[in-house]
Amino acid sequence: MKFIHTSDWHLGRQFASRLLIEDQEYVLDQMIAYLEQYQVQALLVSGDVYDRSVPPVSAVALLDKTLNRIAQLNIPVIMIPGNHDSARRLGFAAQQLSASGVHIIADFEQMLKPVIINANDEQIAFYGMPFNDPELVRNYFQEPVNSYEAAHCLLAEKIKQVMNPESVNVLLAHCFLEGAVNSESERPLSIGGSDVVPHTVFDGFDYVALGHLHAPQYKGAEHIRYSGSILKYSFSEQFHNKGVTLVGLDANGQANIQNLPLKPLHDVRTLEGTLADIVEMGRQDPHAHDYVLVKLADTHAVLDPVGKIREVYPNVLQLEKPGLYRAEGEVQAPGQALKRDEYDLFCDFFEQVAGQALSEPQKQAVKAVILDVRKEEQA
């Protein structure tokens, strides 16, 4: 049997102030093409379908459109909520939807009822572990659960009590595996590192389709893995290879795993250099419509840098000015005061606007104003 494992769609996500619905639909179209190309028997979505519990209308419309297209291919979908989703909202009408092949496992009762799929004389049982924090698990089962590790141990044990160990068993879960690599765009599950779960919790399953972390990776064993998100959702992810995971399971539960790449509508990049260098680079850049973070190396104040950069890179989403934090050629030690103060920055600004440097009387006047402001701030 072949299926595709994906997660962390984050429909309705914004990157800086840019709504990514068009970008998300672009890669979901590629995923649907893979479903057809590889003639898979199921699609697994391991949580964070939406980016927030009350998603925008455009995100709901995109999910509806995507599921309708997959239903037309007669490919079952198995889905669980993640920490960004509202389990109740995502699980609305789950019982009715299952009749059309969309199986949303959103509560603990559904968790213990596997989705059985038969294909090519093989039968696989798919279990879903919806994301829940320790408090919800403790209250539902009336067990002394005080950590994410304890919660996942209990939930995994509940599933193992009802599953047939002689069958091929697949689990969907949404958590942070101990030792795995995270990125800036993931929302922490808790404070202080208490959200980590050891991979040994998932021993006994033939494949574990994980969600939450945005970089494709595995821990403990190759069949316990994250597919990663479908798009780069922060500049910390610029070197990730986004995609979906194609999994083939034989009758003995042996997995053949392949990453299928997703090409973004706009890539995510960081550019470094002076303003003049960046502008010149943009005039010749064939991918100038990517989402970019610009780190300016200029050591003097620059007038309207974002406006000038947007003329060649229209999708610049973030601008940093590390060059102003040090004199040219120097490396700034942590906590070191700015090498250029308000006076230096104003002198640069005046010269760019007026086309000439401040006269000596003007310099003295500016220094006096700055001194008066500092005295007021200290009063």
N, C-alpha and C positions, 0 to 999 in steps of 0.2 A: 504494500500500500504506500502511496505517496501523498504527502500533505505539505502545505506551506505554513510555516510558523512566522508570525509577525506580531508586533506590539507597538505601543507608544506612538499611536497616530497623532494624539494631541490635537484633534480637530477643533478649530477655533483659536488656535495659538496665534499670538502676536510675537514678532521678532522686532524688538524696539517698538516702534509704533506701526509696524507693517503687518496687516492681517494676511495670514498665509494660506487661506482657503484655496486660491488658484494653484499655489505650489503643491499643496497636499493632493488636490485632485489630479495633478499632473503625474505624481508618482503612484497614486492608487490606480490610475489607468494602466501603468506598467505592470503593477502587481496582478491586475485582472488578466492582462495578456499572458503573464507567466502561468496563471491558473489554467488557461486554455492550452498554452504551448506544451506544458508538462503533463497535462491530463491528470491532474491531482484529484484525490477523492475527498479532501477536506481542507478547510482554511481555519487555522487557529489564531485567535487574537487575544494576546495575554495582557489585557488591561491598558488603562490610560487611552481609551478610545477617544474621549473628549479631553480638553485641556482644563476644564473646570466643571464643577458639579452642575452649574446651570449654564449650559453652552449657548452661544449665539445661534440665532435661527439659521444662519448660513452653514454652521457646522452640522446641525441636525439634518438639514436638507442634503448635505454631502453624504452623510452616513446613509440616509434613506436611499439616495441614488446608487451608492456603491453596493449596498445589500441587495437592491433590486436587480442590478446587473449580474451579481453573483448567483442569485436565485434562478435567473434565466439560464444559467449554465448547469443547473441541477447539482451544484457543489455545496454540501453542508458547511455551515459556518458555526464554529464553537467559540464562544466569547466569554470573558470574565471582566468584571470591573477592576480598575486599578485605584491607586490612592487619589488620582485627580477626578475620578468619576464619582457620581452619586449612584450607589448600587441600586437603590430603589428606582431612580429615573431610568437608568440603563436597562434595568430588568423589567420595565413596564411591558405587559402583554407577552412575557417570555413564554408562557404556556401555549398561547395561540400561535406565536411565531415559530415554535418548534415544529409545528405541523408543516411549515413551509421550508424547513431545513435550517432555520436560524436558531441555534441553541445558546441562550444567554444564561449562564450559571451565576446567579447573583445572590444566592443565600445558602445557608448551611444545609437546608433540606435538599435543595437541588444538587448540592455538592456530593451527596452520597448516592446519587442516581446517575450512573455513567451514560454517556451517549455512545451507543454501539453502532459502529459502521462496518459493513461487510463489503469487501471489494477483492476481486481476483481470488476468490476462495479463502480469503483471510478475514479475520474478525479482530477489530481493535476496540478496546474500551477507553474512552476519553473522559477523564475526571477534571473538574475545574475547582480550584480553591480560590474563591473570591477574596479580594483584599479586605482585611479587617484588622483593626488594631487590637492589642491584648485585652483592653477593657471590654470590647464587644464580645470577644471569644469567651472571656471569663464569665460574663453575665449570661450568655446563652447556654453554655454547658455547665455552669456552676462548678467550675474547676479552678484551682489556685494558679491562674495564669498571670504573670507579671512582666513578661518580656515578649518581644517578637519571636525569639527563639522558642520559648515555651508554647506560644500560640501556634506556631507552625508545626511543632512536634505533635501537639494535640490534634490539629486538623489532619495532618498526614496519617496519624495513627487511626483516626476515625475512618478515613478512606480505606486504609489497608485492611481494616476489619471487615469491610464489605466487598472488597475486590477479590477476584480470582487470581492468585499468584501464578497459575499455570497459563493464564491468558497473556496477551500483549497489552500492556497498560501504559497509557500516556497521561501525564498530569500537566495542567496549565496552572501557573502560580505567578504572583506579583509580589516581589520582595527584593531585599538587598542582601545578596550572598556575601558572606564573610570573605574578604580578600579580593573581591571584584573591583573593577575600576569604574568610578563614577565621573560625572562631568557637571559643569556649572548649571546646566539647564534642568536638572532633576530636583524636585522638591524633596527635602529631607523628610523621612518618615517619623523621626523623633529627634530629640536633642541628646547629644553626648555619646553617640555611637551605639545606643541600646537597640537600634533597629536591625542589626546584622543577624543573619541566619546561617548556620553552617550547612554546607552542601550535603552532609550526611543525613540530614532530615529527609532527603528525597531518595535515599537508597530503596531499591525494590521496584522502582518504576523504570520502564524501558526507554522512555524519553520524557524529559521535563522541559516544557516550553515556558520559559521565564519572560517576564516583563518587568519594567521599572528602570533599568539602566540602559543608557542610550548607545553605548558602544557594543557591537556584536562581540561576544566572548563566551567562554565556558569556564566552569570551576569544578575541580574534583574529577570530573569525567567529561568526555566530549559530548555526551548525550544530555548533560545538565547545562543548558545554555540559554543565553539571551540572544534574541534576533537583532536587538538594537532598534532605535527609532527609525522612522521612514525618511526623516529629514534631519539636517543639522539645525539644532534649535539654539545654539549659542556659538560664539567664536571659539570656545574651548573645544568644540567638536569639529573644527575645520579639517582635521586630518583623519576623521572617521571615514570608513568605507560603508556607507549606508546601503541597506538592501533588505531582502527577506530571506528566510532560510528554507530551502527545499530539503525535506526529510523523506527517505525511503526506509520503511521498516519491513523486514521479512518475517516469516512465521515464527522465528525464534527470538524476535525482538531486537535483532541486530540492526543498527541504524547506519544508513549511508547519508551523509550530511553535505550539503553544498550551499554556498552563499550565492544568491542571485542579486546582482547590483541594481540599484535604482539611480537613475540619472536625474538630478534636480533641474527644475526650471531655472533657478538661480543658485549658483554655488556660493559658499561662504568662505571669505578670504580675509587675511590681514595684510595691509600694505604699509611699508615703512619707508620714510625718506623725507626730504624737504618738500615744501609745498610745490616748488618749481619742478622737482623730480616727479612727484605724484601726478601733476597735471600733464606733463610731457608723456609719462607712461600711459595715462588714460587715453590720450589721443591715438595711441597705436595698439591698445589692448583689445583683442577680439572678444574678450569676455567682460567688457566694461559694465554690463548690466548685472553682474554678480552683487550679492550683499557683501559690503566691505566695511571693515574696521580700519581706519587710517591712524597711524601713529606718526605724527609730525616730528621730524628731527630738527626743525628750526629752533635756534636758541634765542630768537627775538620774537616779539609779538607780531602776529600776522593779522591783517584786516580781513574779516569775512572769509575765513578759510573754508568753511563748509560750503558756502555759495560757490566759491571758485572750484572746489573739488566736484561738486554736483554737476557742473557743466560737462565733465568728462565721465564721472562715476555717479549716475543719477540715483543709485541705491546705496549711497554711503549711509550707514545706520549709526555709526559711532565714531567719534573723533577724540583722540588722546594727544596730549602735547608733552611727551616726556622730555623733549629738548629744552623746555623752559625750566625744568627742575635741576638743571646742571649747566655749568659753563661748558662750552664746546670742548669735547674731548675728555671730559671728566665723568667718572661714574659716581653717582650720588649714593652715599651711605644711607641705610634706613634711618628715617627720622631727621635727616639733615635738613636745615632750613633752605628755602629756595635761594638759588644763587642770584636770581633777578627779582628785585622787590618792586613795589608799586611804582616807584619813580622810574626805574628802568623800562618797565612795561609801557608807562604813559609816554615816555620819550619815543619809543618805537612806534606807538600808535600815532602820535602827532606827526612824526616824520612821514609816515605812509599817507596820512590824510592831507597834510599841508604841502608835502613835497619838499620840505626843508626842515632842518633841525631847529630845536628850540633855541632862542637867543639866551644870553646869560641872565638878563632880568626875568625872563619867563621861567628859566630853570629854578631860580631862587623862589619865585612865586609858587611854583608847583611843590617844591620842597616844604615851604611854609604851610601850605594847605594840608599836605600829607602829615606833617608833624602835629598840626592842630587836631586832625581826625584821630590820630593815635592817642593823643592826650585825652580826648573825649571817651574813647573806648576803654581807657584804663581808669577813668574816674569812677 
